[in-house]
Amino acid sequence: MDNKKAPTVKIIVIDEADAVLNLDSSMGSNAYVILKILEKSQKIYFSATFYPQIKKVIADYSPKAICIKKMKAIKSSYEYLRVGQSIIFVATKHMVEVLRKELGADLHEKACLHGDIKRQHKKKLEHDFRTAKALTLISTNKFLRGMDISQVNLIINFDLPIVKGIPKVETYIHRVGRSGRFDRSGVRVDLVNDSNDFNAF
């Protein structure tokens, strides 16, 4: 990596952090070099498990890191609520894929939508969700209008629609409006990162 270009990297996302930051692998050695070069960049670590060794590494390179157990919160929502169909909204295409993988064993019948999905495949996914072949939809804001499904009774905002610190209220309303249609009851779950998220809506 070019040291001269490193300062332009604002955010580095490390998926499967338990494997990537493992010192016993060549990948781990390279990751430490990158973390050192990008010491001023914001770092986001994703993993199903954080072993003590990995927690120590994160503490060393990101001393102000906040642990957000969003996956556990999502799984708890499905354990405690009676869910017909549900939509989980995320901010990025990457997070669609992360949730698809992390929730694979827990939510078998699911569809995943984002901007890079080809039109024909997108139509199939939408059809699967309309016909309840897929019970859970994981999506970016691409899925907002034009699909009213009576069985959707749970909306989870994994990422709140906040762009550069500004809450997108209209987007939020359209998201939560997907639940509780046709005089049915619905539930929304907002997963907040900090007090700023909490106060945004």
Backbone as CSV, one residue per row, in Angstrom:
resi,resn,N_x,N_y,N_z,CA_x,CA_y,CA_z,C_x,C_y,C_z
1,MET,0.843,-1.194,0.000,0.000,0.000,0.000,0.877,1.243,0.000
2,ASP,0.513,2.216,-0.794,1.261,3.461,-0.902,0.987,4.334,0.311
3,ASN,2.036,4.610,1.098,1.869,5.425,2.301,1.325,6.803,1.996
4,LYS,1.644,7.320,0.817,1.188,8.662,0.458,-0.319,8.703,0.255
5,LYS,-0.885,7.562,-0.146,-2.319,7.515,-0.395,-3.107,7.119,0.847
6,ALA,-2.432,6.547,1.817,-3.109,6.027,3.004,-4.001,7.045,3.705
7,PRO,-3.577,8.303,3.885,-4.421,9.264,4.595,-5.765,9.525,3.928
8,THR,-5.910,9.186,2.624,-7.171,9.428,1.931,-8.207,8.353,2.261
9,VAL,-7.774,7.263,2.896,-8.701,6.198,3.278,-9.359,6.585,4.599
10,LYS,-10.658,6.890,4.551,-11.355,7.352,5.751,-11.867,6.198,6.607
11,ILE,-12.323,5.137,5.947,-12.911,4.013,6.680,-12.348,2.706,6.141
12,ILE,-11.957,1.821,7.027,-11.551,0.475,6.628,-12.475,-0.518,7.318
13,VAL,-13.081,-1.412,6.531,-14.015,-2.410,7.047,-13.334,-3.775,7.014
14,ILE,-13.285,-4.435,8.155,-12.658,-5.756,8.250,-13.730,-6.784,8.581
15,ASP,-14.104,-7.570,7.579,-15.075,-8.643,7.785,-14.324,-9.896,8.236
16,GLU,-15.009,-10.789,8.953,-14.374,-11.992,9.504,-13.110,-11.608,10.281
17,ALA,-13.260,-10.636,11.168,-12.109,-10.093,11.897,-11.351,-11.161,12.677
18,ASP,-12.057,-12.178,13.162,-11.379,-13.223,13.934,-10.353,-13.975,13.090
19,ALA,-10.613,-14.090,11.781,-9.673,-14.764,10.882,-8.631,-13.796,10.327
20,VAL,-9.084,-12.618,9.940,-8.189,-11.635,9.318,-7.107,-11.172,10.283
21,LEU,-7.457,-11.033,11.558,-6.508,-10.524,12.547,-5.776,-11.626,13.310
22,ASN,-5.849,-12.828,12.786,-5.167,-13.962,13.415,-3.673,-13.913,13.079
23,LEU,-2.835,-13.713,14.086,-1.391,-13.578,13.875,-0.749,-14.834,13.300
24,ASP,-1.407,-15.970,13.453,-0.828,-17.223,12.983,-0.980,-17.416,11.476
25,SER,-1.658,-16.486,10.815,-1.849,-16.591,9.370,-1.125,-15.457,8.654
26,SER,-0.804,-15.689,7.368,-0.159,-14.638,6.574,-1.101,-13.462,6.403
27,MET,-2.394,-13.758,6.336,-3.391,-12.701,6.231,-3.327,-11.788,7.444
28,GLY,-3.150,-12.398,8.621,-3.074,-11.617,9.845,-1.892,-10.678,9.851
29,SER,-0.735,-11.162,9.399,0.462,-10.320,9.351,0.250,-9.115,8.451
30,ASN,-0.369,-9.347,7.293,-0.645,-8.249,6.363,-1.640,-7.265,6.953
31,ALA,-2.629,-7.794,7.681,-3.657,-6.931,8.274,-3.042,-5.962,9.276
32,TYR,-2.082,-6.431,10.048,-1.444,-5.562,11.042,-0.691,-4.421,10.372
33,VAL,-0.051,-4.725,9.250,0.662,-3.680,8.506,-0.324,-2.624,8.030
34,ILE,-1.457,-3.092,7.494,-2.478,-2.167,6.999,-3.035,-1.315,8.134
35,LEU,-3.318,-1.941,9.266,-3.860,-1.202,10.407,-2.887,-0.135,10.889
36,LYS,-1.608,-0.453,10.834,-0.597,0.508,11.273,-0.534,1.693,10.312
37,ILE,-0.560,1.404,9.011,-0.509,2.472,8.009,-1.754,3.346,8.091
38,LEU,-2.896,2.700,8.349,-4.174,3.423,8.389,-4.582,3.742,9.821
39,GLU,-3.630,4.087,10.641,-3.914,4.288,12.062,-4.905,5.415,12.319
40,LYS,-5.033,6.368,11.395,-5.950,7.486,11.600,-7.313,7.252,10.955
41,SER,-7.460,6.144,10.252,-8.736,5.836,9.604,-9.714,5.224,10.603
42,GLN,-11.002,5.450,10.357,-12.017,4.784,11.176,-12.037,3.309,10.799
43,LYS,-12.147,2.450,11.791,-12.122,1.015,11.530,-13.406,0.362,12.030
44,ILE,-13.952,-0.515,11.197,-15.163,-1.251,11.549,-14.842,-2.736,11.445
45,TYR,-15.053,-3.460,12.523,-14.718,-4.883,12.571,-16.006,-5.708,12.653
46,PHE,-16.120,-6.721,11.790,-17.268,-7.619,11.829,-16.794,-9.039,12.086
47,SER,-17.492,-9.726,12.958,-17.184,-11.133,13.210,-18.301,-11.754,14.031
48,ALA,-18.549,-13.039,13.787,-19.547,-13.746,14.599,-19.008,-13.988,16.001
49,THR,-17.680,-14.100,16.104,-17.036,-14.317,17.406,-15.811,-13.414,17.535
50,PHE,-15.618,-12.876,18.732,-14.437,-12.071,19.022,-13.681,-12.736,20.175
51,TYR,-12.627,-13.459,19.840,-11.829,-14.133,20.862,-10.994,-13.109,21.630
52,PRO,-10.544,-13.450,22.843,-9.757,-12.508,23.653,-8.573,-11.899,22.904
53,GLN,-7.872,-12.723,22.116,-6.719,-12.221,21.362,-7.148,-11.129,20.379
54,ILE,-8.280,-11.358,19.715,-8.774,-10.397,18.728,-9.253,-9.125,19.416
55,LYS,-9.895,-9.287,20.571,-10.341,-8.112,21.328,-9.157,-7.240,21.725
56,LYS,-8.039,-7.892,22.077,-6.844,-7.142,22.465,-6.287,-6.364,21.277
57,VAL,-6.278,-7.000,20.108,-5.792,-6.328,18.898,-6.642,-5.103,18.597
58,ILE,-7.951,-5.279,18.669,-8.860,-4.166,18.400,-8.648,-3.053,19.414
59,ALA,-8.453,-3.418,20.666,-8.214,-2.416,21.709,-6.917,-1.652,21.453
60,ASP,-5.911,-2.351,20.916,-4.623,-1.709,20.629,-4.728,-0.709,19.482
61,TYR,-5.453,-1.101,18.432,-5.517,-0.262,17.237,-6.729,0.661,17.213
62,SER,-7.735,0.334,18.001,-8.944,1.164,18.069,-9.354,1.292,19.535
63,PRO,-8.590,2.051,20.323,-8.837,2.132,21.772,-10.207,2.683,22.156
64,LYS,-10.853,3.408,21.250,-12.173,3.971,21.545,-13.292,3.166,20.891
65,ALA,-12.988,1.949,20.510,-13.971,1.120,19.809,-15.198,0.851,20.669
66,ILE,-16.350,0.809,20.016,-17.616,0.503,20.680,-18.094,-0.854,20.181
67,CYS,-18.452,-1.732,21.091,-18.956,-3.057,20.721,-20.469,-2.987,20.528
68,ILE,-20.911,-3.279,19.329,-22.335,-3.226,19.014,-22.794,-4.629,18.616
69,LYS,-23.608,-5.235,19.448,-24.046,-6.608,19.197,-25.378,-6.604,18.450
70,LYS,-25.319,-6.072,17.225,-26.548,-5.953,16.444,-27.076,-7.316,16.001
71,MET,-26.172,-8.229,15.683,-26.614,-9.551,15.240,-27.436,-10.235,16.328
72,LYS,-26.974,-10.107,17.558,-27.693,-10.705,18.683,-29.064,-10.059,18.834
73,ALA,-29.126,-8.742,18.620,-30.402,-8.028,18.734,-31.382,-8.489,17.660
74,ILE,-30.877,-8.706,16.452,-31.741,-9.185,15.368,-32.297,-10.563,15.705
75,LYS,-31.422,-11.454,16.123,-31.855,-12.817,16.437,-32.864,-12.827,17.584
76,SER,-32.665,-11.954,18.561,-33.596,-11.860,19.687,-34.968,-11.389,19.224
77,SER,-34.988,-10.483,18.248,-36.261,-9.973,17.727,-37.097,-11.104,17.154
78,TYR,-36.440,-12.022,16.451,-37.171,-13.139,15.856,-37.546,-14.188,16.899
79,GLU,-36.825,-14.231,17.988,-37.146,-15.187,19.050,-38.359,-14.749,19.860
80,TYR,-38.483,-13.440,20.080,-39.511,-12.939,20.997,-40.762,-12.395,20.304
81,LEU,-40.687,-12.173,18.998,-41.835,-11.632,18.278,-42.426,-12.690,17.351
82,ARG,-43.731,-12.615,17.168,-44.372,-13.491,16.197,-44.291,-12.794,14.841
83,VAL,-43.451,-13.307,13.973,-43.151,-12.624,12.715,-43.776,-13.352,11.535
84,GLY,-44.520,-12.590,10.718,-45.032,-13.132,9.468,-43.927,-13.025,8.429
85,GLN,-43.800,-11.815,7.875,-42.669,-11.495,7.015,-41.984,-10.253,7.571
86,SER,-40.723,-10.076,7.212,-39.970,-8.961,7.782,-39.009,-8.375,6.757
87,ILE,-38.613,-7.119,7.001,-37.613,-6.456,6.165,-36.529,-5.895,7.078
88,ILE,-35.284,-6.173,6.748,-34.141,-5.613,7.470,-33.458,-4.610,6.547
89,PHE,-33.435,-3.345,6.953,-32.813,-2.302,6.136,-31.385,-2.033,6.603
90,VAL,-30.475,-1.970,5.644,-29.073,-1.653,5.936,-28.624,-0.507,5.033
91,ALA,-27.447,0.049,5.334,-26.992,1.239,4.610,-26.229,0.921,3.331
92,THR,-25.569,-0.226,3.276,-24.683,-0.497,2.140,-24.879,-1.897,1.567
93,LYS,-24.426,-2.063,0.328,-24.465,-3.369,-0.330,-23.618,-4.373,0.451
94,HIS,-22.507,-3.901,0.969,-21.623,-4.790,1.736,-22.358,-5.378,2.934
95,MET,-23.140,-4.543,3.621,-23.841,-5.032,4.803,-24.955,-6.003,4.442
96,VAL,-25.540,-5.862,3.260,-26.519,-6.853,2.805,-25.854,-8.227,2.776
97,GLU,-24.657,-8.286,2.211,-23.948,-9.558,2.095,-23.469,-10.071,3.451
98,VAL,-23.050,-9.153,4.327,-22.617,-9.553,5.670,-23.777,-10.206,6.416
99,LEU,-24.953,-9.578,6.382,-26.113,-10.138,7.080,-26.573,-11.432,6.434
100,ARG,-26.508,-11.492,5.125,-26.900,-12.725,4.441,-26.070,-13.899,4.954
101,LYS,-24.795,-13.652,5.142,-23.896,-14.706,5.606,-24.060,-14.974,7.102
102,GLU,-24.100,-13.919,7.900,-24.158,-14.071,9.356,-25.477,-14.679,9.821
103,LEU,-26.563,-14.374,9.109,-27.879,-14.865,9.519,-28.289,-16.103,8.740
104,GLY,-27.368,-16.647,7.987,-27.689,-17.779,7.120,-28.318,-18.950,7.837
105,ALA,-27.776,-19.303,8.974,-28.273,-20.473,9.702,-29.564,-20.176,10.457
106,ASP,-29.844,-18.887,10.682,-31.009,-18.518,11.487,-32.233,-18.179,10.631
107,LEU,-31.986,-17.579,9.458,-33.092,-17.188,8.582,-32.895,-17.870,7.233
108,HIS,-33.473,-19.036,7.077,-33.243,-19.826,5.868,-33.951,-19.229,4.653
109,GLU,-35.168,-18.775,4.829,-35.970,-18.307,3.701,-35.870,-16.792,3.612
110,LYS,-34.845,-16.317,2.898,-34.620,-14.876,2.844,-34.212,-14.460,1.440
111,ALA,-34.459,-13.186,1.147,-34.041,-12.589,-0.118,-33.170,-11.389,0.205
112,CYS,-32.201,-11.104,-0.663,-31.268,-9.997,-0.424,-31.235,-9.086,-1.645
113,LEU,-31.531,-7.812,-1.441,-31.587,-6.858,-2.548,-30.625,-5.702,-2.347
114,HIS,-29.903,-5.357,-3.414,-29.120,-4.118,-3.435,-28.888,-3.721,-4.891
115,GLY,-28.268,-2.584,-5.105,-28.160,-1.997,-6.436,-27.374,-2.798,-7.454
116,ASP,-26.516,-3.710,-7.032,-25.686,-4.467,-7.973,-26.356,-5.739,-8.483
117,ILE,-27.517,-6.056,-7.951,-28.210,-7.272,-8.376,-28.836,-7.054,-9.751
118,LYS,-28.643,-8.013,-10.633,-29.156,-7.887,-11.993,-30.682,-7.869,-11.992
119,ARG,-31.228,-7.153,-12.970,-32.671,-6.905,-13.022,-33.494,-8.197,-12.966
120,GLN,-33.087,-9.197,-13.743,-33.861,-10.433,-13.794,-33.866,-11.140,-12.438
121,HIS,-32.704,-11.156,-11.800,-32.611,-11.796,-10.482,-33.388,-10.993,-9.443
122,LYS,-33.349,-9.667,-9.573,-34.093,-8.800,-8.662,-35.592,-9.101,-8.747
123,LYS,-36.091,-9.287,-9.966,-37.513,-9.599,-10.144,-37.874,-10.914,-9.460
124,LYS,-36.974,-11.894,-9.570,-37.236,-13.187,-8.933,-37.279,-13.041,-7.415
125,LEU,-36.331,-12.276,-6.863,-36.297,-12.070,-5.414,-37.550,-11.355,-4.933
126,GLU,-37.973,-10.336,-5.689,-39.190,-9.614,-5.324,-40.407,-10.529,-5.402
127,HIS,-40.446,-11.395,-6.423,-41.555,-12.344,-6.556,-41.563,-13.322,-5.385
128,ASP,-40.383,-13.798,-5.002,-40.289,-14.725,-3.868,-40.806,-14.078,-2.585
129,PHE,-40.532,-12.794,-2.435,-40.984,-12.106,-1.223,-42.482,-11.828,-1.287
130,ARG,-42.974,-11.446,-2.438,-44.419,-11.203,-2.601,-45.233,-12.459,-2.299
131,THR,-44.723,-13.589,-2.739,-45.464,-14.847,-2.597,-45.121,-15.591,-1.305
132,ALA,-44.334,-14.939,-0.445,-43.952,-15.498,0.862,-43.075,-16.737,0.751
133,LYS,-42.482,-16.948,-0.421,-41.477,-18.004,-0.523,-40.252,-17.594,0.283
134,ALA,-39.975,-16.291,0.276,-38.952,-15.709,1.153,-39.678,-14.939,2.245
135,LEU,-39.350,-15.212,3.489,-40.048,-14.575,4.606,-39.332,-13.333,5.115
136,THR,-38.052,-13.221,4.809,-37.264,-12.073,5.260,-36.553,-11.440,4.077
137,LEU,-36.620,-10.124,3.997,-35.920,-9.380,2.953,-34.840,-8.526,3.603
138,ILE,-33.606,-8.675,3.157,-32.497,-7.834,3.611,-32.181,-6.890,2.466
139,SER,-32.278,-5.589,2.713,-32.223,-4.659,1.589,-31.621,-3.309,1.953
140,THR,-31.071,-2.647,0.933,-30.711,-1.235,1.055,-31.980,-0.439,0.769
141,ASN,-31.861,0.861,0.612,-33.040,1.689,0.359,-33.634,1.496,-1.028
142,LYS,-33.047,0.598,-1.835,-33.596,0.319,-3.158,-35.022,-0.205,-3.048
143,PHE,-35.304,-0.872,-1.934,-36.650,-1.402,-1.724,-37.390,-0.450,-0.796
144,LEU,-38.235,0.401,-1.357,-38.985,1.328,-0.518,-40.433,1.459,-0.956
145,ARG,-40.644,1.665,-2.233,-41.993,1.965,-2.705,-42.516,0.868,-3.625
146,GLY,-43.827,0.864,-3.776,-44.445,0.037,-4.796,-44.681,-1.412,-4.420
147,MET,-44.365,-1.800,-3.209,-44.606,-3.181,-2.806,-45.260,-3.211,-1.430
148,ASP,-46.568,-3.381,-1.407,-47.318,-3.429,-0.153,-47.701,-4.876,0.131
149,ILE,-47.147,-5.431,1.185,-47.365,-6.837,1.510,-47.975,-6.934,2.901
150,SER,-49.152,-7.491,2.970,-49.915,-7.484,4.222,-49.242,-8.274,5.335
151,GLN,-48.459,-9.289,4.988,-47.864,-10.148,6.015,-46.609,-9.559,6.658
152,VAL,-46.122,-8.426,6.132,-44.936,-7.804,6.731,-45.338,-7.127,8.037
153,ASN,-44.872,-7.653,9.144,-45.225,-7.067,10.442,-43.999,-6.717,11.291
154,LEU,-42.811,-6.796,10.677,-41.592,-6.416,11.398,-40.625,-5.703,10.458
155,ILE,-40.219,-4.505,10.849,-39.181,-3.754,10.147,-38.010,-3.576,11.107
156,ILE,-36.820,-3.961,10.675,-35.618,-3.750,11.481,-34.700,-2.776,10.748
157,ASN,-34.424,-1.654,11.373,-33.448,-0.712,10.833,-32.080,-1.074,11.406
158,PHE,-31.369,-1.956,10.713,-30.022,-2.328,11.152,-29.129,-1.090,11.128
159,ASP,-29.280,-0.298,10.069,-28.630,1.010,9.964,-29.720,2.055,9.786
160,LEU,-29.758,3.041,10.654,-30.716,4.126,10.484,-30.316,4.969,9.277
161,PRO,-31.294,5.547,8.566,-30.974,6.371,7.390,-30.423,7.737,7.782
162,ILE,-29.164,7.748,8.158,-28.478,8.982,8.539,-27.281,9.154,7.612
163,VAL,-27.243,10.252,6.885,-26.168,10.506,5.924,-25.382,11.732,6.353
164,LYS,-24.098,11.530,6.636,-23.216,12.617,7.078,-23.804,13.369,8.272
165,GLY,-24.382,12.596,9.195,-24.932,13.171,10.414,-26.326,13.739,10.283
166,ILE,-26.889,13.693,9.073,-28.220,14.263,8.840,-29.245,13.137,8.719
167,PRO,-30.261,13.105,9.592,-31.287,12.061,9.503,-32.191,12.272,8.294
168,LYS,-32.403,11.223,7.515,-33.284,11.278,6.357,-34.677,10.813,6.795
169,VAL,-35.457,11.774,7.260,-36.753,11.470,7.867,-37.702,10.823,6.864
170,GLU,-37.748,11.334,5.638,-38.662,10.776,4.637,-38.330,9.309,4.351
171,THR,-37.043,9.015,4.247,-36.619,7.632,4.021,-37.031,6.747,5.193
172,TYR,-36.867,7.261,6.401,-37.240,6.511,7.602,-38.737,6.196,7.596
173,ILE,-39.543,7.196,7.253,-41.000,7.009,7.223,-41.389,5.957,6.192
174,HIS,-40.758,6.008,5.021,-41.064,5.020,3.990,-40.637,3.620,4.421
175,ARG,-39.537,3.539,5.140,-39.097,2.228,5.634,-40.114,1.628,6.591
176,VAL,-40.403,2.350,7.664,-41.283,1.794,8.700,-42.708,1.639,8.191
177,GLY,-43.045,2.384,7.131,-44.383,2.273,6.553,-44.626,0.983,5.805
178,ARG,-43.570,0.174,5.626,-43.743,-1.131,4.968,-44.421,-2.125,5.902
179,SER,-44.470,-1.823,7.195,-45.048,-2.741,8.179,-46.407,-2.233,8.641
180,GLY,-47.263,-3.158,9.046,-48.560,-2.768,9.585,-49.509,-2.214,8.541
181,ARG,-49.468,-2.755,7.339,-50.355,-2.302,6.266,-51.711,-2.993,6.387
182,PHE,-52.694,-2.432,5.702,-54.025,-3.032,5.618,-54.631,-3.272,7.003
183,ASP,-54.506,-2.262,7.869,-55.095,-2.305,9.217,-54.529,-3.421,10.097
184,ARG,-53.365,-3.900,9.770,-52.716,-4.909,10.604,-51.700,-4.234,11.519
185,SER,-51.364,-4.898,12.606,-50.365,-4.337,13.519,-48.962,-4.624,12.995
186,GLY,-48.028,-3.774,13.372,-46.650,-3.953,12.933,-45.678,-3.447,13.985
187,VAL,-44.453,-3.923,13.914,-43.414,-3.548,14.875,-42.190,-3.056,14.116
188,ARG,-41.563,-2.017,14.635,-40.280,-1.583,14.083,-39.228,-1.705,15.176
189,VAL,-38.035,-2.093,14.790,-36.901,-2.180,15.709,-35.774,-1.335,15.121
190,ASP,-35.365,-0.297,15.838,-34.265,0.566,15.408,-33.013,0.207,16.201
191,LEU,-31.970,-0.198,15.523,-30.707,-0.523,16.185,-29.806,0.708,16.141
192,VAL,-29.601,1.322,17.295,-28.858,2.584,17.354,-27.414,2.337,17.778
193,ASN,-26.518,3.146,17.226,-25.096,3.018,17.552,-24.703,3.841,18.765
194,ASP,-25.345,5.001,18.921,-24.969,5.913,20.002,-26.114,6.879,20.274
195,SER,-25.892,7.839,21.165,-26.936,8.797,21.537,-27.343,9.674,20.361
196,ASN,-26.435,9.914,19.429,-26.770,10.720,18.254,-27.814,10.013,17.404
197,ASP,-27.633,8.704,17.211,-28.637,7.918,16.492,-29.965,7.941,17.232
198,PHE,-29.893,7.779,18.553,-31.104,7.717,19.372,-31.916,9.007,19.255
199,ASN,-31.227,10.136,19.222,-31.909,11.430,19.189,-32.290,11.884,17.781
200,ALA,-31.843,11.136,16.770,-32.052,11.583,15.390,-33.507,11.503,14.953
201,PHE,-34.235,10.494,15.485,-35.615,10.303,15.026,-36.562,10.344,16.227
